[in-house]
């Protein structure tokens, strides 16, 4: 039996499991967007959006990460 045959046999089961996964995303991620934590980067609030990753207790801002990347790979000129 191939994988496609197995999927055809269990089409109803696959449909409900996909619905369950979609509902889980809705339940767990929509509240974050309603609280505003997901929209901070798009709103221009750089105080929260510019916070970068930390490395062994040191915090790195988005600007310092961009500068480090540009030193390694300089931006190309517009054509």
Buried (B, 14 or more C-beta within 10 A) or exposed (E): EEEEEEEEEEEEEEEEEEEEEEEEEEEEEEEEEEEEEEEBEEEEEEEEBBEBEEEEEEEEEBEEEEEEEEEEEEEEEEE
